[in-house]
Amino acid sequence: MEIFHRIGLSEAFRISHVIVAVMWMGLLWYFNFVQTPAFAEMEASSRNDAFDKLTWRALWWFRWSAAATVVFGLLIIAIAPTGTYNSDFWIHSSAGPTLLVGILFGLAMFLNVWLVIWPNQQIVIANARTLKAGGEANPNAAAAARAGAMASRQNTIFSLPLLVFMVGAAHFYAAGPIFGGGLSSGKCIVYVLIGIAVMAVLELNALGMISGRGNTGLNMIYETHKNAMYTGIALIVAFYILAEILLRV
């Protein structure tokens, strides 16, 4: 059966990667575009009940779909036919650098889920359950909620260019009169380094290492889901212009 051959397995992993990625992105956008604005309008008792009965269930699917997305993505590269992801692809084509930056964005998002969002949401959910039971509030809950929210909004920002990178690497940037192969390694490496720099600055800021976690000017991109969307769209435009400059054949 074709599924048990190298190409078949690679495509099976690709399909699985897409399915779990859709689940991950869907839940990420649910949290940011639906749940957070709705919770802000709820009474405290209703919000605590929702944290207790709804949010922890959504977070289970959220964090494990994130893990599955990364695992299947790495398996695609590992099992791909020989020569698919060689040096010509990574540093001599338009598709390679865009895919690599997308992979790095995805890994940063995965780490945010498991190392920032989930640990802090555990504190928030435990506090909600304590308050429901008549206990006293955890003084660390507000800070945990803010830390988790900033990482979640940062993931939303990353998710928009990430989708363009992933889809574009297989289609838009893969071939054609404008983008394709045969590029100098220097331009490809510069593109990747700029992508890493942008990712690092935004990620460190989301973690509170640049401007803290207060309502500073730089942190306005995290204050509303609309601001996060605008920032993500701006990154799409910026990286497209950068590709026109560096990755054009």
RALINTA-V88692 format. One record per backbone hydrogen bond with DSSP energy under -1.0 kcal/mol. NH is the residue of the N-H (numbers start at 1). CO is the residue of the C=O. E is the energy in kcal/mol with one decimal. If there is no record, write none. Layout:
nh = <NH & NH>
co = <CO & CO>
e = <E & E>
This chain:
nh = <4 & 5 & 9 & 10 & 11 & 12 & 13 & 14 & 15 & 16 & 17 & 18 & 19 & 20 & 21 & 22 & 23 & 24 & 25 & 26 & 27 & 28 & 29 & 30 & 31 & 32 & 33 & 34 & 35 & 36 & 38 & 39 & 40 & 41 & 42 & 47 & 48 & 49 & 50 & 51 & 52 & 53 & 54 & 55 & 56 & 58 & 59 & 60 & 61 & 62 & 63 & 64 & 65 & 66 & 67 & 68 & 69 & 70 & 71 & 72 & 73 & 74 & 75 & 76 & 77 & 78 & 79 & 84 & 90 & 91 & 92 & 94 & 98 & 99 & 100 & 101 & 102 & 103 & 104 & 105 & 106 & 107 & 108 & 109 & 110 & 111 & 112 & 113 & 114 & 115 & 116 & 117 & 118 & 120 & 121 & 122 & 123 & 124 & 125 & 126 & 127 & 128 & 129 & 130 & 131 & 132 & 133 & 134 & 135 & 141 & 144 & 145 & 146 & 147 & 148 & 149 & 150 & 151 & 152 & 153 & 154 & 155 & 156 & 157 & 158 & 159 & 162 & 163 & 164 & 165 & 166 & 167 & 168 & 169 & 171 & 173 & 183 & 188 & 189 & 190 & 191 & 192 & 193 & 194 & 195 & 196 & 197 & 198 & 199 & 200 & 201 & 202 & 203 & 204 & 205 & 206 & 207 & 208 & 209 & 216 & 220 & 222 & 228 & 229 & 230 & 231 & 232 & 233 & 234 & 235 & 236 & 237 & 238 & 239 & 240 & 241 & 242 & 243 & 244 & 245 & 246 & 247 & 249>
co = <1 & 2 & 5 & 6 & 7 & 8 & 9 & 10 & 11 & 12 & 13 & 14 & 15 & 16 & 17 & 18 & 19 & 20 & 21 & 22 & 23 & 24 & 25 & 26 & 27 & 28 & 29 & 30 & 30 & 31 & 34 & 35 & 36 & 38 & 39 & 43 & 44 & 45 & 46 & 47 & 48 & 49 & 50 & 50 & 51 & 54 & 55 & 56 & 57 & 58 & 59 & 60 & 61 & 62 & 63 & 64 & 65 & 66 & 67 & 68 & 69 & 70 & 71 & 72 & 73 & 74 & 75 & 81 & 86 & 87 & 88 & 180 & 94 & 95 & 96 & 97 & 98 & 99 & 100 & 101 & 102 & 103 & 104 & 105 & 106 & 107 & 108 & 109 & 110 & 111 & 112 & 112 & 113 & 116 & 117 & 118 & 119 & 120 & 121 & 122 & 123 & 124 & 125 & 126 & 127 & 128 & 129 & 131 & 130 & 138 & 140 & 141 & 142 & 143 & 144 & 145 & 146 & 147 & 148 & 149 & 150 & 151 & 152 & 153 & 154 & 155 & 158 & 159 & 160 & 161 & 162 & 163 & 164 & 165 & 167 & 168 & 92 & 184 & 185 & 186 & 187 & 188 & 189 & 190 & 191 & 192 & 193 & 194 & 195 & 196 & 197 & 198 & 199 & 200 & 201 & 202 & 203 & 205 & 204 & 214 & 217 & 219 & 224 & 225 & 226 & 227 & 228 & 229 & 230 & 231 & 232 & 233 & 234 & 235 & 236 & 237 & 238 & 239 & 240 & 241 & 242 & 243 & 178>
e = <-1.6 & -1.8 & -2.8 & -2.3 & -2.2 & -2.2 & -2.8 & -1.9 & -2.5 & -2.2 & -2.6 & -2.2 & -2.3 & -2.4 & -1.9 & -2.3 & -1.7 & -2.5 & -3.1 & -2.5 & -2.3 & -2.5 & -2.6 & -2.1 & -2.7 & -1.9 & -3.3 & -2.0 & -2.7 & -2.4 & -1.9 & -3.3 & -1.7 & -1.2 & -1.1 & -2.5 & -2.5 & -1.9 & -2.1 & -2.5 & -2.0 & -2.3 & -2.9 & -2.0 & -1.2 & -2.2 & -2.5 & -1.2 & -1.6 & -2.2 & -2.7 & -1.9 & -2.0 & -1.6 & -1.9 & -2.4 & -2.1 & -1.8 & -2.4 & -2.7 & -2.0 & -2.4 & -2.1 & -1.9 & -1.4 & -2.4 & -2.5 & -2.2 & -1.9 & -2.6 & -1.1 & -3.3 & -1.2 & -2.6 & -2.6 & -2.4 & -2.0 & -2.6 & -2.3 & -2.4 & -2.5 & -2.4 & -2.2 & -2.3 & -2.4 & -2.4 & -2.1 & -2.1 & -2.1 & -2.8 & -1.5 & -3.4 & -2.7 & -1.8 & -2.5 & -2.0 & -1.1 & -1.9 & -3.1 & -2.3 & -2.2 & -2.2 & -2.3 & -2.1 & -2.5 & -2.1 & -1.5 & -1.3 & -3.0 & -1.9 & -2.1 & -2.6 & -2.1 & -2.4 & -2.6 & -2.3 & -2.3 & -1.8 & -2.2 & -2.6 & -2.2 & -2.1 & -1.8 & -2.2 & -2.7 & -2.3 & -2.2 & -1.8 & -1.4 & -2.8 & -2.7 & -2.5 & -2.6 & -2.2 & -1.1 & -3.2 & -2.3 & -1.5 & -2.6 & -2.2 & -2.1 & -2.0 & -2.6 & -2.5 & -2.1 & -2.5 & -2.3 & -2.6 & -2.4 & -2.7 & -2.4 & -2.2 & -2.7 & -2.7 & -1.9 & -2.4 & -1.8 & -1.6 & -2.8 & -1.7 & -1.3 & -1.9 & -1.8 & -2.1 & -2.7 & -2.2 & -2.4 & -2.5 & -2.3 & -1.9 & -1.8 & -2.2 & -2.6 & -2.8 & -1.8 & -2.4 & -2.3 & -2.1 & -2.2 & -1.6 & -2.8 & -2.2 & -3.2>
